[in-house]
Amino acid sequence: MKHPLPRRFALALLCGLVTPMAWAQAAKVSWPTQTMRLVVGFPAGSSPDLTARALAEPLAKALGQNVIVENKVGAGGNIAADFVAKATDGHTLGLMINGNMTIARILNPKVPYDPLKDLAPISLIGKAPLVLTVPASGQGVAPGQTAAEWLSQAQKAGDKLSYASPGVGTVAHLGMELLKTKAGIAPVHVPYPGNPQIITAMLGGQVQLALLPPAMAAAQVRGGKLRAIGASSTGRSPVAADVPSLAEIGVKDYQLEIWNAVAAPASMPAAVATRLSGVVSEIVRAPEMRARLFQQGWQVVGSSPEGLRNRIQSDTQALGDIIRSQKIELN
């Protein structure tokens, strides 16, 4: 008995997104055959966890198998990434952040997996800038001052200011170190366990600035507790439309994005990866899911494996350059 082409693959084939050979290979694969695991390296309620749980139900429906979200927390997501890289059951995926798929081993040679060799790119889910935020009032902030005036004041303050990040080697940390060179500021780094603790520290006056995910920054800005100085995008970002880019306030040649993606063990057959990429891309581009992820602070992408692979390679180079030039090391 012949089975008709699934609609998403027929459309992809017509558009030239899936080659006839790739489809022929994928059509022969009887997969999945058991419950899928979608592994997340961060706790319940975190941004990666929320994205994974949003993706799980429609992915289960599309694949015809249950999809369970499993949290394996620790080492900035690297424990989960290593678990996915070493999985051999053919039914384990990971919801990754960019650090786990790019510079993990550059920053720490002891990381037990190689992001470029041991993980198979499936699809880039969403991207977003980080937002430079400061307390709405307090040290380093004057009532009514413009973002450009704040920057000028921060340049004069030197190391009297301090900034927070979720830890050494995170994108927020590397981004701030790059910002210091681009903006001529010199705040001292203070690491915290996560963004909730960072916000508490800023509100308590322990630190004066941080790069935060846009959704988290927006909630505090709307509440009048924090102020958004600028976004780490070259222009206005759809997920932070009310926030000027840092370029608009005088920081030139600065761009930084966070992103999340679905990845699999490198051992996953190419035909399965091709099928899975089409499924995931179709899910995240659907209007309802696009709106849901936008509320979480993500601009949806839904890329091919090759598109994600290209992004991994470019970010590995860019973030690696920051690590090397700033001599950043894990303590």
C-alpha positions as CSV (number, residue, x, y, z in Angstrom):
1,M,0.0,0.0,0.0
2,K,1.3,3.4,-1.0
3,H,1.1,6.2,1.5
4,P,0.5,9.8,0.3
5,L,3.1,12.4,1.0
6,P,2.4,14.4,4.2
7,R,1.2,17.8,3.2
8,R,4.2,19.6,4.8
9,F,6.7,17.6,2.9
10,A,4.8,17.9,-0.4
11,L,4.8,21.7,0.0
12,A,8.5,21.7,1.0
13,L,9.3,19.5,-2.0
14,L,7.4,21.8,-4.4
15,C,9.2,24.8,-3.0
16,G,12.6,23.1,-3.4
17,L,13.2,23.1,0.4
18,V,13.5,19.3,0.5
19,T,15.3,17.5,-2.4
20,P,13.6,14.5,-4.0
21,M,16.4,12.3,-2.7
22,A,16.0,13.6,0.8
23,W,12.3,13.0,0.7
24,A,12.8,9.5,-0.7
25,Q,15.1,8.7,2.2
26,A,12.7,10.2,4.8
27,A,9.7,8.4,3.4
28,K,11.4,5.0,4.1
29,V,12.0,5.8,7.8
30,S,9.5,4.3,10.2
31,W,10.0,6.9,13.0
32,P,9.2,7.6,15.8
33,T,8.3,4.3,17.3
34,Q,8.2,5.2,21.0
35,T,7.8,8.2,23.3
36,M,10.0,11.1,22.6
37,R,12.1,13.0,25.2
38,L,12.7,16.7,24.8
39,V,15.5,17.5,27.2
40,V,15.9,21.0,28.7
41,G,19.0,22.1,30.7
42,F,17.2,24.7,32.8
43,P,14.5,24.5,35.5
44,A,10.7,24.5,35.1
45,G,9.5,28.0,34.3
46,S,12.7,29.1,32.7
47,S,12.6,30.5,29.1
48,P,13.9,27.3,27.5
49,D,11.5,25.2,29.5
50,L,8.5,27.3,28.5
51,T,9.5,27.0,24.8
52,A,9.9,23.3,25.1
53,R,6.5,22.8,26.7
54,A,4.9,25.0,24.1
55,L,6.5,22.8,21.4
56,A,5.8,19.4,23.0
57,E,2.0,19.1,22.4
58,P,2.0,20.0,18.7
59,L,5.1,18.0,18.1
60,A,3.5,14.9,19.7
61,K,0.4,15.4,17.5
62,A,2.5,15.8,14.3
63,L,4.7,12.7,15.1
64,G,2.0,10.5,16.5
65,Q,3.9,9.8,19.7
66,N,4.0,11.3,23.2
67,V,6.6,13.9,23.8
68,I,7.8,14.3,27.4
69,V,9.7,17.4,28.5
70,E,12.6,16.4,30.8
71,N,14.6,18.9,32.8
72,K,18.3,18.1,33.4
73,V,19.5,21.2,35.2
74,G,23.1,22.2,35.7
75,A,26.3,23.7,34.2
76,G,24.5,26.3,32.3
77,G,22.6,23.7,30.3
78,N,25.7,21.7,29.4
79,I,24.6,18.7,31.4
80,A,21.5,18.4,29.3
81,A,23.4,19.0,26.1
82,D,25.8,16.2,27.0
83,F,23.0,13.9,27.7
84,V,21.4,14.6,24.3
85,A,24.7,14.2,22.6
86,K,25.3,10.7,24.1
87,A,21.7,9.5,23.7
88,T,21.4,6.3,21.6
89,D,17.7,5.5,21.7
90,G,16.9,7.5,18.6
91,H,14.1,9.3,20.4
92,T,15.9,12.0,22.5
93,L,16.0,15.7,21.4
94,G,17.2,18.8,23.2
95,L,15.8,22.3,23.5
96,M,19.1,24.2,23.4
97,I,20.3,27.8,23.9
98,N,23.1,29.2,21.8
99,G,25.8,28.8,24.4
100,N,25.4,25.1,24.5
101,M,25.7,24.7,20.8
102,T,28.5,27.1,20.2
103,I,31.2,28.1,22.7
104,A,30.7,25.6,25.5
105,R,34.0,23.8,24.8
106,I,35.9,27.0,23.9
107,L,35.1,28.4,27.3
108,N,35.8,25.1,29.1
109,P,37.9,22.4,27.4
110,K,36.6,19.9,30.0
111,V,33.0,20.0,28.7
112,P,32.4,16.3,27.8
113,Y,30.8,16.9,24.4
114,D,31.8,18.8,21.3
115,P,28.9,21.1,20.1
116,L,30.1,21.1,16.5
117,K,30.6,17.3,16.3
118,D,28.3,15.6,18.8
119,L,25.0,17.5,18.2
120,A,22.9,17.4,15.0
121,P,21.2,20.8,14.2
122,I,17.5,20.4,13.6
123,S,15.9,23.8,13.6
124,L,16.5,27.3,14.9
125,I,13.3,28.1,16.8
126,G,13.5,31.8,17.8
127,K,15.9,34.7,18.3
128,A,16.0,37.9,20.3
129,P,18.3,40.7,21.3
130,L,19.2,41.3,24.9
131,V,18.1,44.5,26.5
132,L,20.5,46.7,28.5
133,T,18.5,47.6,31.7
134,V,19.2,49.7,34.7
135,P,17.2,50.5,37.9
136,A,14.5,53.1,37.3
137,S,16.1,55.2,40.0
138,G,19.2,55.0,42.2
139,Q,23.0,55.0,41.7
140,G,23.9,55.9,38.1
141,V,20.4,56.9,37.1
142,A,19.2,60.5,37.1
143,P,15.5,61.4,36.8
144,G,14.5,62.3,33.2
145,Q,17.9,61.6,31.7
146,T,18.0,60.2,28.1
147,A,19.6,56.9,27.3
148,A,22.5,58.8,25.6
149,E,22.9,60.9,28.8
150,W,23.0,57.7,30.9
151,L,25.7,56.3,28.6
152,S,27.8,59.4,28.9
153,Q,27.4,59.2,32.7
154,A,28.3,55.5,32.7
155,Q,31.5,56.2,30.7
156,K,32.6,58.7,33.4
157,A,31.7,56.3,36.3
158,G,34.3,53.7,35.2
159,D,34.5,50.7,37.7
160,K,32.2,52.4,40.2
161,L,29.3,50.7,38.5
162,S,28.8,46.9,38.4
163,Y,26.8,44.6,36.1
164,A,25.2,41.3,36.7
165,S,25.0,38.2,34.5
166,P,23.7,34.6,34.9
167,G,27.3,33.4,35.1
168,V,30.7,33.4,33.4
169,G,30.5,32.5,29.8
170,T,26.8,33.1,29.3
171,V,25.8,35.2,26.3
172,A,24.8,38.0,28.7
173,H,28.3,38.0,30.2
174,L,30.1,37.9,26.9
175,G,27.8,40.5,25.5
176,M,28.5,42.9,28.3
177,E,32.2,42.4,28.0
178,L,31.9,43.2,24.3
179,L,29.7,46.2,25.2
180,K,32.4,47.5,27.5
181,T,34.9,47.7,24.6
182,K,32.3,49.2,22.1
183,A,30.7,51.7,24.5
184,G,33.8,52.8,26.6
185,I,32.3,51.7,29.9
186,A,34.0,49.7,32.6
187,P,31.5,48.2,35.1
188,V,32.6,45.3,37.3
189,H,31.1,41.8,36.7
190,V,29.1,40.2,39.4
191,P,27.7,36.7,38.5
192,Y,24.3,35.5,39.8
193,P,22.5,32.1,39.5
194,G,19.9,33.4,37.1
195,N,17.9,36.4,35.8
196,P,15.3,36.5,38.7
197,Q,18.2,37.0,41.1
198,I,19.7,39.6,38.9
199,I,16.5,41.6,38.9
200,T,16.3,41.4,42.7
201,A,19.9,42.6,42.9
202,M,19.3,45.6,40.6
203,L,16.2,46.6,42.5
204,G,18.1,46.3,45.8
205,G,21.0,48.5,44.5
206,Q,23.7,45.8,44.5
207,V,24.3,46.1,40.8
208,Q,23.5,48.9,38.3
209,L,23.0,47.3,34.9
210,A,22.4,44.0,33.1
211,L,21.6,42.5,29.8
212,L,18.2,40.8,30.1
213,P,15.9,38.8,27.8
214,P,13.3,41.2,26.3
215,A,10.2,39.6,27.8
216,M,11.8,39.7,31.3
217,A,13.0,43.2,30.9
218,A,9.6,44.4,29.5
219,A,7.7,43.1,32.5
220,Q,9.9,45.1,34.9
221,V,9.9,48.2,32.7
222,R,6.1,48.2,32.6
223,G,6.0,48.0,36.3
224,G,8.3,51.0,36.6
225,K,11.0,49.1,38.4
226,L,13.6,49.0,35.6
227,R,14.5,51.2,32.7
228,A,15.5,49.9,29.2
229,I,18.5,51.7,27.8
230,G,18.9,49.9,24.5
231,A,18.6,46.6,22.7
232,S,21.6,44.6,21.4
233,S,20.2,44.6,17.8
234,T,21.4,46.7,14.9
235,G,17.9,48.2,14.5
236,R,14.6,48.0,16.3
237,S,13.7,44.5,17.2
238,P,10.0,43.3,16.8
239,V,10.2,41.7,20.3
240,A,11.4,45.0,21.9
241,A,9.9,47.6,19.5
242,D,9.7,50.3,22.1
243,V,13.4,50.0,23.0
244,P,16.0,51.9,20.9
245,S,18.9,49.9,19.6
246,L,22.2,50.6,21.3
247,A,23.4,51.9,17.9
248,E,20.7,54.6,18.2
249,I,22.3,55.9,21.3
250,G,25.8,55.9,20.0
251,V,27.2,52.4,20.4
252,K,28.5,51.5,17.0
253,D,29.2,48.0,15.5
254,Y,27.5,46.1,18.2
255,Q,25.1,43.3,17.7
256,L,24.3,40.3,19.9
257,E,21.4,37.8,19.9
258,I,20.2,35.0,22.1
259,W,18.5,32.1,20.4
260,N,17.1,28.7,21.1
261,A,17.0,25.6,18.9
262,V,16.1,21.9,18.7
263,A,19.1,19.6,18.4
264,A,19.6,15.8,18.3
265,P,22.5,13.4,18.8
266,A,24.8,13.5,15.8
267,S,24.0,9.8,15.4
268,M,20.5,10.6,14.3
269,P,20.0,9.4,10.7
270,A,19.9,12.2,8.1
271,A,16.5,11.2,6.8
272,V,15.0,11.4,10.3
273,A,16.7,14.8,10.9
274,T,15.2,16.0,7.6
275,R,11.7,14.9,8.5
276,L,12.0,16.3,12.0
277,S,13.3,19.7,10.8
278,G,10.3,20.1,8.5
279,V,7.9,19.2,11.3
280,V,9.4,21.6,13.8
281,S,9.7,24.5,11.3
282,E,6.0,24.1,10.3
283,I,4.9,24.0,14.0
284,V,6.8,27.2,15.1
285,R,5.7,29.1,12.0
286,A,2.0,28.5,12.5
287,P,0.2,31.7,13.6
288,E,-0.9,30.5,17.0
289,M,2.6,29.2,17.9
290,R,4.3,32.3,16.4
291,A,2.1,34.4,18.7
292,R,2.8,32.2,21.7
293,L,6.5,32.4,21.3
294,F,6.4,36.1,20.6
295,Q,4.7,36.5,24.0
296,Q,7.7,34.7,25.5
297,G,10.0,37.2,23.8
298,W,11.0,35.3,20.7
299,Q,11.0,36.3,17.0
300,V,10.3,33.0,15.3
301,V,12.7,31.6,12.7
302,G,12.0,27.9,12.1
303,S,15.1,27.2,10.0
304,S,16.5,24.2,8.1
305,P,19.3,22.1,9.7
306,E,21.7,23.9,7.3
307,G,20.4,27.3,8.4
308,L,21.0,26.4,12.1
309,R,24.4,24.9,11.2
310,N,25.4,28.2,9.6
311,R,24.3,30.2,12.6
312,I,26.2,27.9,15.0
313,Q,29.4,28.4,13.0
314,S,29.1,32.2,12.8
315,D,28.2,32.5,16.5
316,T,31.0,30.1,17.5
317,Q,33.5,32.4,15.7
318,A,32.0,35.7,17.1
319,L,31.6,34.6,20.7
320,G,34.9,32.7,20.6
321,D,36.6,36.0,19.6
322,I,35.1,37.7,22.6
323,I,36.3,34.9,24.9
324,R,39.8,35.1,23.5
325,S,40.1,38.9,23.2
326,Q,38.8,39.5,26.8
327,K,40.8,36.5,28.2
328,I,37.6,35.1,29.8
329,E,38.1,31.9,31.8
330,L,36.0,29.8,34.1
331,N,37.2,30.2,37.7
